[in-house]
Amino acid sequence: MDLKGEQDKRQIEEYKKHPMINFADSINRSMIGDLGALSKGGCLTKVIITVIIRGFHVKRGILDFVLVVTYGILLYLGLLYQEHLHELTPMIYNPYPYLLFTVFFPMFFGISLAIPYLHKTIKGEGKLIIDKYRLVFMGIPTFYAGMMPLLRFSPIGLYLPFCEIISHSYILPFSAGTAFGYIVITSLKKC
């Protein structure tokens, strides 16, 4: 017999021995609810209860869920198309469509990640300004690292610092390009 069945059997025997405990327990459950049942539920029950206890803004939660699903679909489709261009490159003898997409898709993805921030900023009060320091000290290095797959094949590619290190990694240019797109949008703020 499983553990739950044994526990239920013991509880029934206890109720038979002491019927007033059963009555008191029933009264308490009718007024408060069976809190133990919340922890016995499945994963979905626990998530729902946690969300209810912590407080949850339904509209905000639905919007965040839609954004995450949209970002996932965008990322999946972009990487799928990038793989298609990578397979097409030897057939057309032209690496530039693949390289251009490899460089600019992460920047576009970073910009799309910052759309909620941009929406909140535009709705706010004040004059729209650009944080030049953020753009220069964070934007330029991430732009440089994000552009490296394309710059590597330029005439100055042999002379660029960190060219070999950055170019042989797929994650670093993608992450840097995404960060650059995000930094460009989040450099806008209201004052």
PLY file of the C-alpha trace (Angstrom):
ply
format ascii 1.0
element vertex 191
property float x
property float y
property float z
element edge 190
property int vertex1
property int vertex2
end_header
0.00 0.00 0.00
1.32 3.45 -0.79
2.18 6.07 1.81
-0.91 8.20 1.18
-3.23 5.21 1.58
-1.58 4.23 4.87
-1.83 7.80 6.14
-5.52 8.00 5.22
-6.18 4.63 6.90
-4.48 5.78 10.14
-6.48 9.01 10.10
-9.79 7.11 9.70
-8.88 4.81 12.61
-8.04 7.87 14.73
-11.40 9.43 13.89
-13.18 6.21 14.91
-11.39 6.16 18.26
-12.01 9.87 19.00
-15.13 11.09 17.14
-15.00 14.58 18.68
-11.62 15.18 17.07
-13.24 14.42 13.74
-16.06 16.86 14.55
-13.64 19.61 15.70
-11.44 19.02 12.65
-14.48 19.30 10.38
-15.55 22.56 12.03
-12.04 24.02 11.68
-11.81 22.99 8.04
-15.19 24.49 7.25
-14.10 27.81 8.74
-10.46 27.91 7.67
-10.10 25.34 4.92
-7.79 22.38 4.69
-4.35 23.98 4.46
-2.72 20.55 4.30
-4.54 19.87 1.03
-2.72 22.79 -0.56
0.64 21.15 -0.02
-0.63 17.76 -1.23
-1.54 19.10 -4.66
0.48 18.78 -7.81
3.00 21.21 -9.22
0.35 23.39 -10.86
-1.60 23.66 -7.59
1.52 24.76 -5.73
2.36 27.37 -8.37
-1.17 28.78 -8.32
-1.24 28.93 -4.51
2.18 30.57 -4.40
1.05 33.19 -6.90
-2.13 33.86 -4.93
-0.27 34.14 -1.62
2.45 36.41 -2.98
0.01 38.64 -4.78
-0.32 38.72 -8.49
-1.45 41.31 -10.94
-3.29 39.29 -13.55
-2.89 41.76 -16.40
0.82 42.18 -15.71
1.30 38.41 -15.41
-0.49 37.72 -18.67
1.50 40.45 -20.42
4.78 39.06 -19.08
3.79 35.55 -20.15
2.90 36.75 -23.66
6.22 38.63 -23.87
8.23 35.59 -22.81
6.44 33.38 -25.33
6.94 36.02 -28.03
10.65 36.33 -27.21
11.00 32.57 -27.30
9.30 32.33 -30.69
11.35 35.24 -32.05
14.58 33.68 -30.83
13.65 30.25 -32.18
12.67 31.57 -35.61
15.74 33.82 -35.80
18.13 31.01 -34.94
16.32 28.69 -37.36
16.73 31.23 -40.16
20.35 31.81 -39.21
20.99 28.06 -39.48
19.29 28.09 -42.88
21.59 30.90 -44.05
24.60 29.01 -42.67
23.65 25.92 -44.72
22.99 28.10 -47.78
26.37 29.89 -47.63
28.46 27.16 -49.36
25.88 26.84 -52.12
25.81 30.54 -53.05
29.51 31.24 -52.34
28.57 34.35 -50.40
28.99 34.46 -46.60
27.68 38.00 -46.18
23.95 37.24 -45.81
24.80 34.85 -42.98
27.27 37.28 -41.41
24.89 40.23 -41.62
22.11 38.24 -40.03
24.50 36.90 -37.36
25.45 40.47 -36.45
22.14 42.31 -36.69
19.64 39.72 -35.44
21.02 39.80 -31.86
20.87 43.60 -31.89
17.25 43.47 -33.04
16.54 40.86 -30.36
18.10 43.13 -27.70
15.96 46.03 -28.87
12.85 43.85 -28.66
13.79 42.87 -25.09
13.83 46.56 -24.16
10.40 47.37 -25.62
8.62 47.20 -22.22
11.20 49.65 -20.80
10.71 51.96 -23.79
6.94 51.85 -23.37
7.22 52.75 -19.68
9.74 55.52 -20.42
7.64 57.11 -23.15
4.54 57.07 -20.91
6.45 58.82 -18.10
6.60 62.53 -17.44
9.50 64.75 -18.43
11.85 65.41 -21.30
13.36 62.47 -23.16
17.17 62.44 -22.93
19.95 60.07 -23.94
22.34 58.76 -21.32
25.54 59.44 -23.28
27.83 57.81 -20.72
25.89 54.56 -20.81
25.86 54.64 -24.59
29.61 55.33 -24.86
31.03 53.21 -22.05
28.67 50.26 -22.39
27.34 50.61 -25.92
30.57 50.95 -27.89
32.32 47.87 -26.40
29.24 45.70 -26.85
28.76 47.04 -30.38
32.40 46.21 -31.16
32.09 42.67 -29.82
28.74 42.17 -31.56
30.11 43.37 -34.91
33.20 41.17 -34.70
31.92 38.33 -36.97
31.45 40.89 -39.74
34.54 43.00 -38.98
36.74 39.90 -39.08
36.28 39.70 -42.86
36.89 43.40 -43.44
40.27 44.77 -44.60
41.09 45.89 -41.06
40.04 42.56 -39.52
43.62 41.38 -39.09
44.54 44.42 -37.02
41.58 44.55 -34.64
42.25 43.65 -31.00
40.52 40.52 -29.65
39.35 39.61 -33.15
40.34 35.95 -32.99
39.05 35.40 -29.46
35.64 36.93 -30.06
35.15 35.56 -33.58
35.64 31.92 -32.65
32.87 32.05 -30.08
29.23 32.06 -31.10
27.88 33.04 -27.69
30.02 36.14 -27.13
29.01 38.07 -30.30
25.37 37.03 -29.84
25.36 38.12 -26.20
27.19 41.36 -26.98
24.82 42.17 -29.85
21.80 41.51 -27.66
23.29 43.65 -24.89
24.01 46.45 -27.37
20.41 46.48 -28.63
19.15 46.57 -25.05
21.62 49.33 -24.06
20.63 51.53 -26.99
17.00 51.54 -25.91
17.64 51.76 -22.16
19.93 54.73 -22.73
16.77 56.73 -23.32
15.22 58.14 -20.17
12.98 60.94 -19.00
14.30 63.75 -16.89
0 1
1 2
2 3
3 4
4 5
5 6
6 7
7 8
8 9
9 10
10 11
11 12
12 13
13 14
14 15
15 16
16 17
17 18
18 19
19 20
20 21
21 22
22 23
23 24
24 25
25 26
26 27
27 28
28 29
29 30
30 31
31 32
32 33
33 34
34 35
35 36
36 37
37 38
38 39
39 40
40 41
41 42
42 43
43 44
44 45
45 46
46 47
47 48
48 49
49 50
50 51
51 52
52 53
53 54
54 55
55 56
56 57
57 58
58 59
59 60
60 61
61 62
62 63
63 64
64 65
65 66
66 67
67 68
68 69
69 70
70 71
71 72
72 73
73 74
74 75
75 76
76 77
77 78
78 79
79 80
80 81
81 82
82 83
83 84
84 85
85 86
86 87
87 88
88 89
89 90
90 91
91 92
92 93
93 94
94 95
95 96
96 97
97 98
98 99
99 100
100 101
101 102
102 103
103 104
104 105
105 106
106 107
107 108
108 109
109 110
110 111
111 112
112 113
113 114
114 115
115 116
116 117
117 118
118 119
119 120
120 121
121 122
122 123
123 124
124 125
125 126
126 127
127 128
128 129
129 130
130 131
131 132
132 133
133 134
134 135
135 136
136 137
137 138
138 139
139 140
140 141
141 142
142 143
143 144
144 145
145 146
146 147
147 148
148 149
149 150
150 151
151 152
152 153
153 154
154 155
155 156
156 157
157 158
158 159
159 160
160 161
161 162
162 163
163 164
164 165
165 166
166 167
167 168
168 169
169 170
170 171
171 172
172 173
173 174
174 175
175 176
176 177
177 178
178 179
179 180
180 181
181 182
182 183
183 184
184 185
185 186
186 187
187 188
188 189
189 190
